[in-house]
């Protein structure tokens, strides 16, 4: 049975969220031009995403993702 369009949209959103979290983890430890490359990748995935603002929010909350630590992803199936 084919998937409904809304299910595809939700799957894309979840995938995008995981990708951005991984890129944030890399951005935090990166320096110089690496940060610019990572920021351009984030803008390509989500054009209006404010990376510096989000990193500041996560660091204040103490929830910065770390490289090597798997990103918690909830299963869509129940």
Number of C-alpha atoms within 10 A of each C-alpha: 3 4 7 8 9 9 11 11 11 12 13 11 12 15 12 15 15 14 15 20 17 18 19 25 18 17 20 16 11 14 10 7 9 13 17 13 13 18 19 14 15 21 15 11 14 13 10 9 14 12 18 13 10 13 18 12 13 14 13 10 9 9 10 17 20 15 16 8 9 9 14 8 10 7 6 9 4 3
